[in-house]
């Protein structure tokens, strides 16, 4: 084994080599408890090369690191939020920044950590036979990248909103496909845009056999996974072109404070219906509420009102958030 590892010094040829090199290094590090420096000396490579081996072992799913999601729901804050908002469970993500951390970087790190914890929560919650609806957005995209690998028998993943473009994110179906791949599930994607130019075109597409079948599947959801956005002009709805600033203001005048799967809700969580709703293809707020289990993954001071609205509307019985957001939600309960 030593000679095989020692000859793998050139990282450029590593993808063409046997995965046994990565697996053996992973055993030394994760099972035998050797440090990266000790492994480097043992196999005759640099410490940087060992770091790269371990990274590639994770990326190629040779190593699958899993943390029990329930570990994030045992704090006093989690318990207090469960009671205050009558939730089944609350998962709290923590970030420990350094002394000179950039505020913008910290906010991004917090959202990333919330997405990681959300992935662990979903992994713990899905059961054989579930039909899991998956939304779209930055948080859900990150969550899909962190989903542990497994094989949940007879699990189906359904994309809950049609496809759309965004300067910041891949297409909406990417998250659903990635989660389905990680969990060994079937995947129903929506072969249609999230919004059309007219009600008539939207209705015609909904009646197309393949899209009709996909939309019917959304009526079978047992669990939903989504985030919630606020109604600022920086929301993905505006950036992706679903609504323009004028339409956004019109919804806000009707009382909209949050967005779930491209649909607006008011402070009580009620669906705020506007002109664009008839042109959209995807699940409605009522469809999300119809599922027996809703997992909302959301954080940020700017989303407090939207998160509260979603909880008031009964869309989620599981919440994944961070400590700061959780404390603010508790203060405003």
Residue pairs with C-beta under 8 A, 6 or more apart in sequence:
1 24
2 42
2 43
2 44
4 20
4 21
5 21
5 24
5 25
5 43
5 44
5 45
6 43
6 44
6 45
8 14
8 17
8 21
8 45
9 44
9 45
9 46
9 49
11 49
11 52
14 21
14 22
14 52
14 53
14 56
19 60
19 62
21 53
22 53
22 56
22 57
22 60
22 62
23 57
23 62
25 39
25 43
25 50
25 53
25 54
25 57
26 53
26 54
26 57
26 62
26 63
28 34
28 39
28 42
29 36
29 39
29 50
29 54
30 63
34 42
36 47
36 50
36 51
36 54
37 47
39 50
40 46
40 47
40 49
40 50
43 50
54 63
56 62
57 63
58 65
61 149
64 148
64 149
65 148
66 120
66 123
66 148
67 120
68 120
68 124
69 91
69 117
69 120
69 121
69 122
69 123
69 124
69 125
70 124
72 78
72 91
72 92
72 93
72 117
72 120
72 121
72 320
73 89
73 90
73 91
73 92
75 92
77 90
77 92
77 323
77 326
77 327
77 330
78 89
78 90
78 91
78 92
78 326
80 330
81 87
81 90
81 319
81 326
81 329
81 330
81 333
82 88
82 89
82 90
84 329
84 330
84 333
85 311
85 319
85 329
85 333
87 311
87 316
87 317
87 318
87 319
88 293
88 317
88 318
89 121
89 317
89 318
89 319
90 318
90 319
90 320
90 321
90 326
91 117
91 118
91 120
91 121
91 318
91 319
91 320
91 321
92 117
92 321
92 322
92 323
92 326
93 110
93 113
93 114
93 116
93 117
93 299
93 320
93 321
93 322
93 323
94 113
94 322
94 323
95 106
95 109
95 110
95 113
95 322
97 106
97 109
101 109
107 300
110 299
110 300
110 322
110 324
111 138
111 139
111 142
111 299
111 300
112 142
113 322
114 139
114 297
114 298
114 299
114 320
114 321
114 322
115 139
115 140
115 142
115 143
115 145
115 146
115 297
116 142
116 143
116 146
117 320
118 139
118 143
118 146
118 225
118 295
118 297
118 320
119 143
119 144
119 146
119 147
119 148
120 146
120 148
121 295
121 297
121 318
121 320
122 132
122 143
122 147
122 179
122 225
122 295
123 147
123 148
123 150
123 183
125 223
125 293
125 295
125 318
126 132
126 152
126 155
126 183
126 223
127 152
128 152
128 153
128 154
128 155
129 153
129 154
129 155
129 222
130 152
130 155
130 156
130 222
130 223
131 156
131 158
131 217
131 220
131 221
131 222
131 223
132 155
132 156
132 157
132 158
132 179
132 185
132 221
132 222
132 223
132 224
132 225
133 158
133 159
133 160
133 218
133 221
133 223
133 224
133 225
133 226
133 283
133 288
133 291
134 140
134 144
134 157
134 158
134 159
134 160
134 175
134 176
134 179
134 225
134 226
135 160
135 161
135 175
135 224
135 225
135 226
135 227
135 260
135 261
136 159
136 160
136 161
136 164
136 169
136 172
136 175
136 236
136 261
137 169
137 227
137 229
137 236
138 168
138 169
138 227
138 236
139 227
139 297
139 298
139 299
140 175
140 225
140 226
140 227
140 297
141 169
141 170
141 174
141 175
143 175
143 179
143 225
143 297
144 174
144 175
144 176
144 178
144 179
144 182
145 178
147 178
147 179
147 182
147 183
148 182
149 182
149 183
150 182
150 183
150 184
151 183
151 184
152 183
152 184
152 185
155 183
155 184
155 185
155 186
156 185
156 186
156 187
156 188
156 217
157 176
157 179
157 180
157 183
157 185
157 186
157 187
157 188
158 176
158 187
158 188
158 214
158 217
158 218
158 221
159 172
159 173
159 175
159 176
159 187
159 188
159 189
159 190
159 214
160 218
160 224
160 226
160 261
160 282
160 283
160 287
160 288
161 172
161 190
161 194
161 261
161 262
161 280
161 281
161 282
161 283
162 172
162 190
162 192
162 193
162 194
162 195
162 280
162 281
162 282
163 171
163 172
163 173
163 190
163 192
163 193
163 194
164 171
164 172
164 193
164 194
164 195
164 240
164 241
164 242
165 171
165 240
165 241
166 236
166 239
166 240
167 239
168 236
168 239
169 236
169 240
172 190
172 194
173 189
173 190
176 187
176 188
176 189
177 187
177 189
179 185
179 225
180 186
180 187
181 187
188 214
188 217
189 214
190 211
190 214
190 215
190 281
190 282
191 210
191 211
191 214
192 205
192 211
192 281
193 281
194 240
194 242
194 262
194 280
194 281
194 282
195 202
195 242
195 262
195 276
195 279
195 280
195 281
196 202
196 205
196 279
196 280
196 281
197 279
198 279
199 278
199 279
201 279
202 278
202 279
202 280
202 281
205 211
205 281
206 212
206 215
206 281
211 281
215 281
218 282
218 283
218 287
219 287
219 290
221 283
221 287
221 288
221 290
221 291
222 291
222 292
222 293
223 291
223 292
223 293
223 294
223 295
224 283
224 288
224 291
224 293
224 294
224 295
224 315
225 295
225 297
226 260
226 261
226 288
226 294
226 295
226 296
226 297
226 315
226 316
227 296
227 297
227 298
228 258
228 259
228 260
228 296
228 298
228 303
228 306
228 307
228 309
228 310
229 235
229 236
229 237
229 258
229 259
229 260
229 303
229 306
230 257
230 258
230 259
230 302
230 303
230 305
230 306
231 248
231 251
231 252
231 256
231 257
231 258
231 259
231 264
231 306
232 302
233 245
233 248
235 248
235 259
237 243
237 248
237 259
237 262
238 244
238 245
238 248
242 262
242 276
242 280
243 251
243 276
247 274
247 275
247 276
250 274
250 275
251 264
251 272
251 274
254 264
254 266
254 272
254 274
255 266
255 267
255 272
256 264
256 265
256 266
256 272
257 265
257 266
257 267
257 305
257 306
257 309
258 264
258 265
258 303
258 305
258 306
258 307
258 309
258 310
259 265
259 306
260 285
260 288
260 310
260 315
261 282
261 283
261 285
261 288
262 280
262 282
263 271
263 272
263 277
263 280
263 284
263 285
264 271
264 272
264 274
265 271
265 272
265 285
265 306
265 309
265 310
265 313
266 272
266 309
267 305
267 308
267 309
267 312
268 309
268 312
268 313
269 285
269 309
269 310
269 311
269 312
269 313
269 314
269 315
270 313
271 284
271 285
271 286
277 284
285 313
285 315
288 294
288 315
289 313
289 314
289 315
293 317
293 318
294 315
294 316
294 317
294 318
295 316
295 318
295 320
296 307
296 310
296 311
296 315
296 316
296 318
296 319
296 320
297 320
297 321
298 306
298 307
298 310
298 319
298 320
298 321
298 325
299 321
299 322
299 324
299 325
300 325
301 324
301 325
301 328
303 325
304 325
304 328
304 329
304 332
307 319
307 321
307 325
307 329
308 329
308 332
310 316
311 319
321 329
